[in-house]
Amino acid sequence: MSTLLVEICLGTSCHLMGSQDIIDAIESLPPDKRGKIDLRGVTCLKTCRKGPNARINGVVLSEMTPERTLAVIEDNLP
């Protein structure tokens, strides 16, 4: 089964701007969706001033919110 790689920046700047809220939102997805996501934490995506940042399917996305992240995930789920 293929999965969607979702990496959330856990660096200090992104953490202070809400990266944990994004992780919590992903973790709260129903099991059928959550099981299709390979969720990983990364230390920095090099765009600290525009955090919180995420990389989904290799694309770095900035100024993420839980809602925006879930929408991108929904559009990219296998």
mmCIF file of the N, C-alpha and C atoms, coordinates in Angstrom:
data_MODEL
# 
_entry.id   MODEL 
# 
loop_
_atom_site.group_PDB 
_atom_site.id 
_atom_site.type_symbol 
_atom_site.label_atom_id 
_atom_site.label_alt_id 
_atom_site.label_comp_id 
_atom_site.label_asym_id 
_atom_site.label_entity_id 
_atom_site.label_seq_id 
_atom_site.pdbx_PDB_ins_code 
_atom_site.Cartn_x 
_atom_site.Cartn_y 
_atom_site.Cartn_z 
_atom_site.occupancy 
_atom_site.B_iso_or_equiv 
_atom_site.pdbx_formal_charge 
_atom_site.auth_seq_id 
_atom_site.auth_comp_id 
_atom_site.auth_asym_id 
_atom_site.auth_atom_id 
_atom_site.pdbx_PDB_model_num 
ATOM 1   N N  . MET A 1 1  ? 0.852   -1.184 0.000  1.00 0.00 ? 1  MET A N  1 
ATOM 2   C CA . MET A 1 1  ? 0.000   0.000  0.000  1.00 0.00 ? 1  MET A CA 1 
ATOM 3   C C  . MET A 1 1  ? 0.889   1.235  0.000  1.00 0.00 ? 1  MET A C  1 
ATOM 4   N N  . SER A 1 2  ? 0.622   2.163  -0.897 1.00 0.00 ? 2  SER A N  1 
ATOM 5   C CA . SER A 1 2  ? 1.396   3.398  -0.923 1.00 0.00 ? 2  SER A CA 1 
ATOM 6   C C  . SER A 1 2  ? 0.871   4.361  0.136  1.00 0.00 ? 2  SER A C  1 
ATOM 7   N N  . THR A 1 3  ? 1.779   5.209  0.602  1.00 0.00 ? 3  THR A N  1 
ATOM 8   C CA . THR A 1 3  ? 1.412   6.201  1.607  1.00 0.00 ? 3  THR A CA 1 
ATOM 9   C C  . THR A 1 3  ? 1.843   7.580  1.139  1.00 0.00 ? 3  THR A C  1 
ATOM 10  N N  . LEU A 1 4  ? 1.242   8.560  1.729  1.00 0.00 ? 4  LEU A N  1 
ATOM 11  C CA . LEU A 1 4  ? 1.585   9.955  1.462  1.00 0.00 ? 4  LEU A CA 1 
ATOM 12  C C  . LEU A 1 4  ? 2.595   10.399 2.518  1.00 0.00 ? 4  LEU A C  1 
ATOM 13  N N  . LEU A 1 5  ? 3.765   10.830 2.084  1.00 0.00 ? 5  LEU A N  1 
ATOM 14  C CA . LEU A 1 5  ? 4.784   11.312 3.025  1.00 0.00 ? 5  LEU A CA 1 
ATOM 15  C C  . LEU A 1 5  ? 4.478   12.754 3.411  1.00 0.00 ? 5  LEU A C  1 
ATOM 16  N N  . VAL A 1 6  ? 4.259   12.963 4.706  1.00 0.00 ? 6  VAL A N  1 
ATOM 17  C CA . VAL A 1 6  ? 3.986   14.288 5.246  1.00 0.00 ? 6  VAL A CA 1 
ATOM 18  C C  . VAL A 1 6  ? 5.041   14.564 6.318  1.00 0.00 ? 6  VAL A C  1 
ATOM 19  N N  . GLU A 1 7  ? 5.856   15.585 6.072  1.00 0.00 ? 7  GLU A N  1 
ATOM 20  C CA . GLU A 1 7  ? 6.893   15.957 7.026  1.00 0.00 ? 7  GLU A CA 1 
ATOM 21  C C  . GLU A 1 7  ? 6.543   17.325 7.611  1.00 0.00 ? 7  GLU A C  1 
ATOM 22  N N  . ILE A 1 8  ? 6.551   17.395 8.930  1.00 0.00 ? 8  ILE A N  1 
ATOM 23  C CA . ILE A 1 8  ? 6.233   18.635 9.625  1.00 0.00 ? 8  ILE A CA 1 
ATOM 24  C C  . ILE A 1 8  ? 7.492   19.118 10.323 1.00 0.00 ? 8  ILE A C  1 
ATOM 25  N N  . CYS A 1 9  ? 7.804   20.401 10.122 1.00 0.00 ? 9  CYS A N  1 
ATOM 26  C CA . CYS A 1 9  ? 8.979   20.969 10.768 1.00 0.00 ? 9  CYS A CA 1 
ATOM 27  C C  . CYS A 1 9  ? 8.739   21.086 12.277 1.00 0.00 ? 9  CYS A C  1 
ATOM 28  N N  . LEU A 1 10 ? 9.706   20.588 13.050 1.00 0.00 ? 10 LEU A N  1 
ATOM 29  C CA . LEU A 1 10 ? 9.622   20.646 14.509 1.00 0.00 ? 10 LEU A CA 1 
ATOM 30  C C  . LEU A 1 10 ? 10.650  21.601 15.091 1.00 0.00 ? 10 LEU A C  1 
ATOM 31  N N  . GLY A 1 11 ? 11.256  22.412 14.232 1.00 0.00 ? 11 GLY A N  1 
ATOM 32  C CA . GLY A 1 11 ? 12.237  23.387 14.710 1.00 0.00 ? 11 GLY A CA 1 
ATOM 33  C C  . GLY A 1 11 ? 11.578  24.400 15.635 1.00 0.00 ? 11 GLY A C  1 
ATOM 34  N N  . THR A 1 12 ? 12.397  25.131 16.357 1.00 0.00 ? 12 THR A N  1 
ATOM 35  C CA . THR A 1 12 ? 11.890  26.059 17.374 1.00 0.00 ? 12 THR A CA 1 
ATOM 36  C C  . THR A 1 12 ? 10.889  27.059 16.796 1.00 0.00 ? 12 THR A C  1 
ATOM 37  N N  . SER A 1 13 ? 11.238  27.668 15.671 1.00 0.00 ? 13 SER A N  1 
ATOM 38  C CA . SER A 1 13 ? 10.363  28.676 15.076 1.00 0.00 ? 13 SER A CA 1 
ATOM 39  C C  . SER A 1 13 ? 9.013   28.085 14.683 1.00 0.00 ? 13 SER A C  1 
ATOM 40  N N  . CYS A 1 14 ? 9.044   26.964 13.985 1.00 0.00 ? 14 CYS A N  1 
ATOM 41  C CA . CYS A 1 14 ? 7.784   26.332 13.559 1.00 0.00 ? 14 CYS A CA 1 
ATOM 42  C C  . CYS A 1 14 ? 6.989   25.820 14.754 1.00 0.00 ? 14 CYS A C  1 
ATOM 43  N N  . HIS A 1 15 ? 7.691   25.312 15.752 1.00 0.00 ? 15 HIS A N  1 
ATOM 44  C CA . HIS A 1 15 ? 6.997   24.854 16.956 1.00 0.00 ? 15 HIS A CA 1 
ATOM 45  C C  . HIS A 1 15 ? 6.243   26.008 17.601 1.00 0.00 ? 15 HIS A C  1 
ATOM 46  N N  . LEU A 1 16 ? 6.906   27.159 17.718 1.00 0.00 ? 16 LEU A N  1 
ATOM 47  C CA . LEU A 1 16 ? 6.263   28.319 18.342 1.00 0.00 ? 16 LEU A CA 1 
ATOM 48  C C  . LEU A 1 16 ? 5.114   28.859 17.498 1.00 0.00 ? 16 LEU A C  1 
ATOM 49  N N  . MET A 1 17 ? 5.136   28.596 16.201 1.00 0.00 ? 17 MET A N  1 
ATOM 50  C CA . MET A 1 17 ? 4.066   29.083 15.317 1.00 0.00 ? 17 MET A CA 1 
ATOM 51  C C  . MET A 1 17 ? 2.960   28.053 15.110 1.00 0.00 ? 17 MET A C  1 
ATOM 52  N N  . GLY A 1 18 ? 3.046   26.894 15.768 1.00 0.00 ? 18 GLY A N  1 
ATOM 53  C CA . GLY A 1 18 ? 1.908   25.990 15.747 1.00 0.00 ? 18 GLY A CA 1 
ATOM 54  C C  . GLY A 1 18 ? 2.083   24.651 15.063 1.00 0.00 ? 18 GLY A C  1 
ATOM 55  N N  . SER A 1 19 ? 3.304   24.199 14.861 1.00 0.00 ? 19 SER A N  1 
ATOM 56  C CA . SER A 1 19 ? 3.462   22.915 14.179 1.00 0.00 ? 19 SER A CA 1 
ATOM 57  C C  . SER A 1 19 ? 2.831   21.747 14.948 1.00 0.00 ? 19 SER A C  1 
ATOM 58  N N  . GLN A 1 20 ? 2.805   21.849 16.279 1.00 0.00 ? 20 GLN A N  1 
ATOM 59  C CA . GLN A 1 20 ? 2.189   20.755 17.047 1.00 0.00 ? 20 GLN A CA 1 
ATOM 60  C C  . GLN A 1 20 ? 0.688   20.671 16.766 1.00 0.00 ? 20 GLN A C  1 
ATOM 61  N N  . ASP A 1 21 ? 0.039   21.802 16.524 1.00 0.00 ? 21 ASP A N  1 
ATOM 62  C CA . ASP A 1 21 ? -1.390  21.785 16.192 1.00 0.00 ? 21 ASP A CA 1 
ATOM 63  C C  . ASP A 1 21 ? -1.622  21.038 14.875 1.00 0.00 ? 21 ASP A C  1 
ATOM 64  N N  . ILE A 1 22 ? -0.700  21.177 13.945 1.00 0.00 ? 22 ILE A N  1 
ATOM 65  C CA . ILE A 1 22 ? -0.810  20.472 12.666 1.00 0.00 ? 22 ILE A CA 1 
ATOM 66  C C  . ILE A 1 22 ? -0.658  18.965 12.881 1.00 0.00 ? 22 ILE A C  1 
ATOM 67  N N  . ILE A 1 23 ? 0.318   18.593 13.680 1.00 0.00 ? 23 ILE A N  1 
ATOM 68  C CA . ILE A 1 23 ? 0.514   17.170 13.979 1.00 0.00 ? 23 ILE A CA 1 
ATOM 69  C C  . ILE A 1 23 ? -0.718  16.601 14.666 1.00 0.00 ? 23 ILE A C  1 
ATOM 70  N N  . ASP A 1 24 ? -1.261  17.328 15.627 1.00 0.00 ? 24 ASP A N  1 
ATOM 71  C CA . ASP A 1 24 ? -2.457  16.854 16.344 1.00 0.00 ? 24 ASP A CA 1 
ATOM 72  C C  . ASP A 1 24 ? -3.625  16.665 15.382 1.00 0.00 ? 24 ASP A C  1 
ATOM 73  N N  . ALA A 1 25 ? -3.769  17.578 14.432 1.00 0.00 ? 25 ALA A N  1 
ATOM 74  C CA . ALA A 1 25 ? -4.861  17.466 13.460 1.00 0.00 ? 25 ALA A CA 1 
ATOM 75  C C  . ALA A 1 25 ? -4.699  16.221 12.597 1.00 0.00 ? 25 ALA A C  1 
ATOM 76  N N  . ILE A 1 26 ? -3.476  15.944 12.183 1.00 0.00 ? 26 ILE A N  1 
ATOM 77  C CA . ILE A 1 26 ? -3.224  14.751 11.362 1.00 0.00 ? 26 ILE A CA 1 
ATOM 78  C C  . ILE A 1 26 ? -3.468  13.489 12.184 1.00 0.00 ? 26 ILE A C  1 
ATOM 79  N N  . GLU A 1 27 ? -2.987  13.495 13.421 1.00 0.00 ? 27 GLU A N  1 
ATOM 80  C CA . GLU A 1 27 ? -3.166  12.317 14.281 1.00 0.00 ? 27 GLU A CA 1 
ATOM 81  C C  . GLU A 1 27 ? -4.634  12.046 14.574 1.00 0.00 ? 27 GLU A C  1 
ATOM 82  N N  . SER A 1 28 ? -5.481  13.061 14.495 1.00 0.00 ? 28 SER A N  1 
ATOM 83  C CA . SER A 1 28 ? -6.899  12.871 14.805 1.00 0.00 ? 28 SER A CA 1 
ATOM 84  C C  . SER A 1 28 ? -7.730  12.437 13.596 1.00 0.00 ? 28 SER A C  1 
ATOM 85  N N  . LEU A 1 29 ? -7.099  12.260 12.454 1.00 0.00 ? 29 LEU A N  1 
ATOM 86  C CA . LEU A 1 29 ? -7.838  11.799 11.276 1.00 0.00 ? 29 LEU A CA 1 
ATOM 87  C C  . LEU A 1 29 ? -8.388  10.395 11.516 1.00 0.00 ? 29 LEU A C  1 
ATOM 88  N N  . PRO A 1 30 ? -9.470  10.045 10.861 1.00 0.00 ? 30 PRO A N  1 
ATOM 89  C CA . PRO A 1 30 ? -10.009 8.690  10.977 1.00 0.00 ? 30 PRO A CA 1 
ATOM 90  C C  . PRO A 1 30 ? -8.952  7.664  10.545 1.00 0.00 ? 30 PRO A C  1 
ATOM 91  N N  . PRO A 1 31 ? -8.981  6.471  11.124 1.00 0.00 ? 31 PRO A N  1 
ATOM 92  C CA . PRO A 1 31 ? -7.957  5.462  10.843 1.00 0.00 ? 31 PRO A CA 1 
ATOM 93  C C  . PRO A 1 31 ? -7.784  5.136  9.357  1.00 0.00 ? 31 PRO A C  1 
ATOM 94  N N  . ASP A 1 32 ? -8.852  5.164  8.576  1.00 0.00 ? 32 ASP A N  1 
ATOM 95  C CA . ASP A 1 32 ? -8.698  4.836  7.156  1.00 0.00 ? 32 ASP A CA 1 
ATOM 96  C C  . ASP A 1 32 ? -7.858  5.874  6.421  1.00 0.00 ? 32 ASP A C  1 
ATOM 97  N N  . LYS A 1 33 ? -7.951  7.134  6.820  1.00 0.00 ? 33 LYS A N  1 
ATOM 98  C CA . LYS A 1 33 ? -7.113  8.176  6.216  1.00 0.00 ? 33 LYS A CA 1 
ATOM 99  C C  . LYS A 1 33 ? -5.737  8.227  6.874  1.00 0.00 ? 33 LYS A C  1 
ATOM 100 N N  . ARG A 1 34 ? -5.715  8.151  8.186  1.00 0.00 ? 34 ARG A N  1 
ATOM 101 C CA . ARG A 1 34 ? -4.440  8.240  8.917  1.00 0.00 ? 34 ARG A CA 1 
ATOM 102 C C  . ARG A 1 34 ? -3.491  7.122  8.481  1.00 0.00 ? 34 ARG A C  1 
ATOM 103 N N  . GLY A 1 35 ? -4.038  5.960  8.193  1.00 0.00 ? 35 GLY A N  1 
ATOM 104 C CA . GLY A 1 35 ? -3.224  4.831  7.786  1.00 0.00 ? 35 GLY A CA 1 
ATOM 105 C C  . GLY A 1 35 ? -2.553  5.006  6.431  1.00 0.00 ? 35 GLY A C  1 
ATOM 106 N N  . LYS A 1 36 ? -2.978  5.971  5.659  1.00 0.00 ? 36 LYS A N  1 
ATOM 107 C CA . LYS A 1 36 ? -2.385  6.236  4.351  1.00 0.00 ? 36 LYS A CA 1 
ATOM 108 C C  . LYS A 1 36 ? -1.326  7.330  4.408  1.00 0.00 ? 36 LYS A C  1 
ATOM 109 N N  . ILE A 1 37 ? -1.016  7.811  5.627  1.00 0.00 ? 37 ILE A N  1 
ATOM 110 C CA . ILE A 1 37 ? -0.075  8.923  5.791  1.00 0.00 ? 37 ILE A CA 1 
ATOM 111 C C  . ILE A 1 37 ? 1.151   8.453  6.567  1.00 0.00 ? 37 ILE A C  1 
ATOM 112 N N  . ASP A 1 38 ? 2.320   8.713  5.993  1.00 0.00 ? 38 ASP A N  1 
ATOM 113 C CA . ASP A 1 38 ? 3.587   8.481  6.679  1.00 0.00 ? 38 ASP A CA 1 
ATOM 114 C C  . ASP A 1 38 ? 4.000   9.826  7.270  1.00 0.00 ? 38 ASP A C  1 
ATOM 115 N N  . LEU A 1 39 ? 3.680   10.048 8.557  1.00 0.00 ? 39 LEU A N  1 
ATOM 116 C CA . LEU A 1 39 ? 3.922   11.328 9.224  1.00 0.00 ? 39 LEU A CA 1 
ATOM 117 C C  . LEU A 1 39 ? 5.289   11.304 9.895  1.00 0.00 ? 39 LEU A C  1 
ATOM 118 N N  . ARG A 1 40 ? 6.087   12.305 9.551  1.00 0.00 ? 40 ARG A N  1 
ATOM 119 C CA . ARG A 1 40 ? 7.429   12.405 10.128 1.00 0.00 ? 40 ARG A CA 1 
ATOM 120 C C  . ARG A 1 40 ? 7.702   13.830 10.583 1.00 0.00 ? 40 ARG A C  1 
ATOM 121 N N  . GLY A 1 41 ? 8.514   13.962 11.606 1.00 0.00 ? 41 GLY A N  1 
ATOM 122 C CA . GLY A 1 41 ? 8.980   15.262 12.054 1.00 0.00 ? 41 GLY A CA 1 
ATOM 123 C C  . GLY A 1 41 ? 10.363  15.513 11.487 1.00 0.00 ? 41 GLY A C  1 
ATOM 124 N N  . VAL A 1 42 ? 10.618  16.744 11.077 1.00 0.00 ? 42 VAL A N  1 
ATOM 125 C CA . VAL A 1 42 ? 11.944  17.116 10.585 1.00 0.00 ? 42 VAL A CA 1 
ATOM 126 C C  . VAL A 1 42 ? 12.409  18.335 11.373 1.00 0.00 ? 42 VAL A C  1 
ATOM 127 N N  . THR A 1 43 ? 13.714  18.538 11.411 1.00 0.00 ? 43 THR A N  1 
ATOM 128 C CA . THR A 1 43 ? 14.234  19.611 12.253 1.00 0.00 ? 43 THR A CA 1 
ATOM 129 C C  . THR A 1 43 ? 14.190  20.986 11.609 1.00 0.00 ? 43 THR A C  1 
ATOM 130 N N  . CYS A 1 44 ? 14.280  21.068 10.286 1.00 0.00 ? 44 CYS A N  1 
ATOM 131 C CA . CYS A 1 44 ? 14.212  22.381 9.654  1.00 0.00 ? 44 CYS A CA 1 
ATOM 132 C C  . CYS A 1 44 ? 13.984  22.220 8.148  1.00 0.00 ? 44 CYS A C  1 
ATOM 133 N N  . LEU A 1 45 ? 13.125  23.061 7.595  1.00 0.00 ? 45 LEU A N  1 
ATOM 134 C CA . LEU A 1 45 ? 12.882  23.074 6.151  1.00 0.00 ? 45 LEU A CA 1 
ATOM 135 C C  . LEU A 1 45 ? 13.406  24.354 5.514  1.00 0.00 ? 45 LEU A C  1 
ATOM 136 N N  . LYS A 1 46 ? 14.211  25.117 6.277  1.00 0.00 ? 46 LYS A N  1 
ATOM 137 C CA . LYS A 1 46 ? 14.944  26.292 5.773  1.00 0.00 ? 46 LYS A CA 1 
ATOM 138 C C  . LYS A 1 46 ? 14.062  27.457 5.354  1.00 0.00 ? 46 LYS A C  1 
ATOM 139 N N  . THR A 1 47 ? 12.850  27.521 5.854  1.00 0.00 ? 47 THR A N  1 
ATOM 140 C CA . THR A 1 47 ? 11.988  28.670 5.594  1.00 0.00 ? 47 THR A CA 1 
ATOM 141 C C  . THR A 1 47 ? 11.358  29.113 6.915  1.00 0.00 ? 47 THR A C  1 
ATOM 142 N N  . CYS A 1 48 ? 12.218  29.277 7.928  1.00 0.00 ? 48 CYS A N  1 
ATOM 143 C CA . CYS A 1 48 ? 11.759  29.505 9.298  1.00 0.00 ? 48 CYS A CA 1 
ATOM 144 C C  . CYS A 1 48 ? 10.856  30.732 9.457  1.00 0.00 ? 48 CYS A C  1 
ATOM 145 N N  . ARG A 1 49 ? 11.086  31.765 8.698  1.00 0.00 ? 49 ARG A N  1 
ATOM 146 C CA . ARG A 1 49 ? 10.278  32.990 8.862  1.00 0.00 ? 49 ARG A CA 1 
ATOM 147 C C  . ARG A 1 49 ? 8.858   32.839 8.335  1.00 0.00 ? 49 ARG A C  1 
ATOM 148 N N  . LYS A 1 50 ? 8.599   31.772 7.594  1.00 0.00 ? 50 LYS A N  1 
ATOM 149 C CA . LYS A 1 50 ? 7.268   31.575 7.016  1.00 0.00 ? 50 LYS A CA 1 
ATOM 150 C C  . LYS A 1 50 ? 6.550   30.381 7.619  1.00 0.00 ? 50 LYS A C  1 
ATOM 151 N N  . GLY A 1 51 ? 6.950   29.966 8.798  1.00 0.00 ? 51 GLY A N  1 
ATOM 152 C CA . GLY A 1 51 ? 6.377   28.783 9.421  1.00 0.00 ? 51 GLY A CA 1 
ATOM 153 C C  . GLY A 1 51 ? 4.960   28.974 9.917  1.00 0.00 ? 51 GLY A C  1 
ATOM 154 N N  . PRO A 1 52 ? 4.356   27.905 10.349 1.00 0.00 ? 52 PRO A N  1 
ATOM 155 C CA . PRO A 1 52 ? 4.928   26.572 10.352 1.00 0.00 ? 52 PRO A CA 1 
ATOM 156 C C  . PRO A 1 52 ? 5.001   25.994 8.941  1.00 0.00 ? 52 PRO A C  1 
ATOM 157 N N  . ASN A 1 53 ? 6.021   25.199 8.737  1.00 0.00 ? 53 ASN A N  1 
ATOM 158 C CA . ASN A 1 53 ? 6.287   24.633 7.418  1.00 0.00 ? 53 ASN A CA 1 
ATOM 159 C C  . ASN A 1 53 ? 6.051   23.133 7.402  1.00 0.00 ? 53 ASN A C  1 
ATOM 160 N N  . ALA A 1 54 ? 5.696   22.664 6.222  1.00 0.00 ? 54 ALA A N  1 
ATOM 161 C CA . ALA A 1 54 ? 5.498   21.229 6.018  1.00 0.00 ? 54 ALA A CA 1 
ATOM 162 C C  . ALA A 1 54 ? 6.027   20.872 4.636  1.00 0.00 ? 54 ALA A C  1 
ATOM 163 N N  . ARG A 1 55 ? 6.378   19.614 4.466  1.00 0.00 ? 55 ARG A N  1 
ATOM 164 C CA . ARG A 1 55 ? 6.749   19.109 3.143  1.00 0.00 ? 55 ARG A CA 1 
ATOM 165 C C  . ARG A 1 55 ? 5.834   17.915 2.877  1.00 0.00 ? 55 ARG A C  1 
ATOM 166 N N  . ILE A 1 56 ? 5.057   18.048 1.831  1.00 0.00 ? 56 ILE A N  1 
ATOM 167 C CA . ILE A 1 56 ? 4.096   16.997 1.485  1.00 0.00 ? 56 ILE A CA 1 
ATOM 168 C C  . ILE A 1 56 ? 4.406   16.532 0.075  1.00 0.00 ? 56 ILE A C  1 
ATOM 169 N N  . ASN A 1 57 ? 4.707   15.247 -0.039 1.00 0.00 ? 57 ASN A N  1 
ATOM 170 C CA . ASN A 1 57 ? 5.115   14.672 -1.325 1.00 0.00 ? 57 ASN A CA 1 
ATOM 171 C C  . ASN A 1 57 ? 6.289   15.429 -1.929 1.00 0.00 ? 57 ASN A C  1 
ATOM 172 N N  . GLY A 1 58 ? 7.197   15.891 -1.081 1.00 0.00 ? 58 GLY A N  1 
ATOM 173 C CA . GLY A 1 58 ? 8.405   16.549 -1.547 1.00 0.00 ? 58 GLY A CA 1 
ATOM 174 C C  . GLY A 1 58 ? 8.271   18.042 -1.801 1.00 0.00 ? 58 GLY A C  1 
ATOM 175 N N  . VAL A 1 59 ? 7.088   18.589 -1.630 1.00 0.00 ? 59 VAL A N  1 
ATOM 176 C CA . VAL A 1 59 ? 6.860   20.010 -1.872 1.00 0.00 ? 59 VAL A CA 1 
ATOM 177 C C  . VAL A 1 59 ? 6.804   20.741 -0.530 1.00 0.00 ? 59 VAL A C  1 
ATOM 178 N N  . VAL A 1 60 ? 7.672   21.752 -0.355 1.00 0.00 ? 60 VAL A N  1 
ATOM 179 C CA . VAL A 1 60 ? 7.681   22.526 0.884  1.00 0.00 ? 60 VAL A CA 1 
ATOM 180 C C  . VAL A 1 60 ? 6.566   23.557 0.833  1.00 0.00 ? 60 VAL A C  1 
ATOM 181 N N  . LEU A 1 61 ? 5.770   23.571 1.869  1.00 0.00 ? 61 LEU A N  1 
ATOM 182 C CA . LEU A 1 61 ? 4.647   24.494 1.976  1.00 0.00 ? 61 LEU A CA 1 
ATOM 183 C C  . LEU A 1 61 ? 4.829   25.321 3.246  1.00 0.00 ? 61 LEU A C  1 
ATOM 184 N N  . SER A 1 62 ? 4.603   26.624 3.143  1.00 0.00 ? 62 SER A N  1 
ATOM 185 C CA . SER A 1 62 ? 4.813   27.528 4.281  1.00 0.00 ? 62 SER A CA 1 
ATOM 186 C C  . SER A 1 62 ? 3.500   28.107 4.766  1.00 0.00 ? 62 SER A C  1 
ATOM 187 N N  . GLU A 1 63 ? 3.590   28.705 5.956  1.00 0.00 ? 63 GLU A N  1 
ATOM 188 C CA . GLU A 1 63 ? 2.433   29.335 6.602  1.00 0.00 ? 63 GLU A CA 1 
ATOM 189 C C  . GLU A 1 63 ? 1.259   28.366 6.675  1.00 0.00 ? 63 GLU A C  1 
ATOM 190 N N  . MET A 1 64 ? 1.558   27.168 7.091  1.00 0.00 ? 64 MET A N  1 
ATOM 191 C CA . MET A 1 64 ? 0.528   26.131 7.155  1.00 0.00 ? 64 MET A CA 1 
ATOM 192 C C  . MET A 1 64 ? -0.327  26.283 8.411  1.00 0.00 ? 64 MET A C  1 
ATOM 193 N N  . THR A 1 65 ? -1.558  25.890 8.279  1.00 0.00 ? 65 THR A N  1 
ATOM 194 C CA . THR A 1 65 ? -2.489  25.781 9.400  1.00 0.00 ? 65 THR A CA 1 
ATOM 195 C C  . THR A 1 65 ? -2.971  24.345 9.426  1.00 0.00 ? 65 THR A C  1 
ATOM 196 N N  . PRO A 1 66 ? -3.575  23.911 10.515 1.00 0.00 ? 66 PRO A N  1 
ATOM 197 C CA . PRO A 1 66 ? -4.126  22.553 10.497 1.00 0.00 ? 66 PRO A CA 1 
ATOM 198 C C  . PRO A 1 66 ? -5.134  22.364 9.360  1.00 0.00 ? 66 PRO A C  1 
ATOM 199 N N  . GLU A 1 67 ? -5.988  23.337 9.143  1.00 0.00 ? 67 GLU A N  1 
ATOM 200 C CA . GLU A 1 67 ? -7.010  23.224 8.103  1.00 0.00 ? 67 GLU A CA 1 
ATOM 201 C C  . GLU A 1 67 ? -6.380  23.138 6.708  1.00 0.00 ? 67 GLU A C  1 
ATOM 202 N N  . ARG A 1 68 ? -5.418  23.992 6.449  1.00 0.00 ? 68 ARG A N  1 
ATOM 203 C CA . ARG A 1 68 ? -4.762  23.984 5.131  1.00 0.00 ? 68 ARG A CA 1 
ATOM 204 C C  . ARG A 1 68 ? -4.001  22.677 4.922  1.00 0.00 ? 68 ARG A C  1 
ATOM 205 N N  . THR A 1 69 ? -3.339  22.205 5.962  1.00 0.00 ? 69 THR A N  1 
ATOM 206 C CA . THR A 1 69 ? -2.594  20.951 5.856  1.00 0.00 ? 69 THR A CA 1 
ATOM 207 C C  . THR A 1 69 ? -3.529  19.795 5.544  1.00 0.00 ? 69 THR A C  1 
ATOM 208 N N  . LEU A 1 70 ? -4.642  19.729 6.250  1.00 0.00 ? 70 LEU A N  1 
ATOM 209 C CA . LEU A 1 70 ? -5.592  18.638 6.000  1.00 0.00 ? 70 LEU A CA 1 
ATOM 210 C C  . LEU A 1 70 ? -6.176  18.723 4.592  1.00 0.00 ? 70 LEU A C  1 
ATOM 211 N N  . ALA A 1 71 ? -6.384  19.925 4.094  1.00 0.00 ? 71 ALA A N  1 
ATOM 212 C CA . ALA A 1 71 ? -6.900  20.077 2.730  1.00 0.00 ? 71 ALA A CA 1 
ATOM 213 C C  . ALA A 1 71 ? -5.880  19.579 1.700  1.00 0.00 ? 71 ALA A C  1 
ATOM 214 N N  . VAL A 1 72 ? -4.605  19.908 1.907  1.00 0.00 ? 72 VAL A N  1 
ATOM 215 C CA . VAL A 1 72 ? -3.559  19.444 0.985  1.00 0.00 ? 72 VAL A CA 1 
ATOM 216 C C  . VAL A 1 72 ? -3.443  17.924 1.063  1.00 0.00 ? 72 VAL A C  1 
ATOM 217 N N  . ILE A 1 73 ? -3.503  17.392 2.263  1.00 0.00 ? 73 ILE A N  1 
ATOM 218 C CA . ILE A 1 73 ? -3.447  15.937 2.425  1.00 0.00 ? 73 ILE A CA 1 
ATOM 219 C C  . ILE A 1 73 ? -4.605  15.288 1.685  1.00 0.00 ? 73 ILE A C  1 
ATOM 220 N N  . GLU A 1 74 ? -5.793  15.819 1.871  1.00 0.00 ? 74 GLU A N  1 
ATOM 221 C CA . GLU A 1 74 ? -6.984  15.244 1.221  1.00 0.00 ? 74 GLU A CA 1 
ATOM 222 C C  . GLU A 1 74 ? -6.815  15.230 -0.299 1.00 0.00 ? 74 GLU A C  1 
ATOM 223 N N  . ASP A 1 75 ? -6.235  16.292 -0.845 1.00 0.00 ? 75 ASP A N  1 
ATOM 224 C CA . ASP A 1 75 ? -6.033  16.374 -2.294 1.00 0.00 ? 75 ASP A CA 1 
ATOM 225 C C  . ASP A 1 75 ? -4.959  15.415 -2.807 1.00 0.00 ? 75 ASP A C  1 
ATOM 226 N N  . ASN A 1 76 ? -4.081  14.952 -1.914 1.00 0.00 ? 76 ASN A N  1 
ATOM 227 C CA . ASN A 1 76 ? -2.942  14.128 -2.338 1.00 0.00 ? 76 ASN A CA 1 
ATOM 228 C C  . ASN A 1 76 ? -2.970  12.692 -1.838 1.00 0.00 ? 76 ASN A C  1 
ATOM 229 N N  . LEU A 1 77 ? -3.982  12.317 -1.089 1.00 0.00 ? 77 LEU A N  1 
ATOM 230 C CA . LEU A 1 77 ? -4.024  10.942 -0.577 1.00 0.00 ? 77 LEU A CA 1 
ATOM 231 C C  . LEU A 1 77 ? -4.044  9.941  -1.722 1.00 0.00 ? 77 LEU A C  1 
ATOM 232 N N  . PRO A 1 78 ? -3.285  8.849  -1.557 1.00 0.00 ? 78 PRO A N  1 
ATOM 233 C CA . PRO A 1 78 ? -3.279  7.822  -2.614 1.00 0.00 ? 78 PRO A CA 1 
ATOM 234 C C  . PRO A 1 78 ? -4.601  7.081  -2.676 1.00 0.00 ? 78 PRO A C  1 
# 
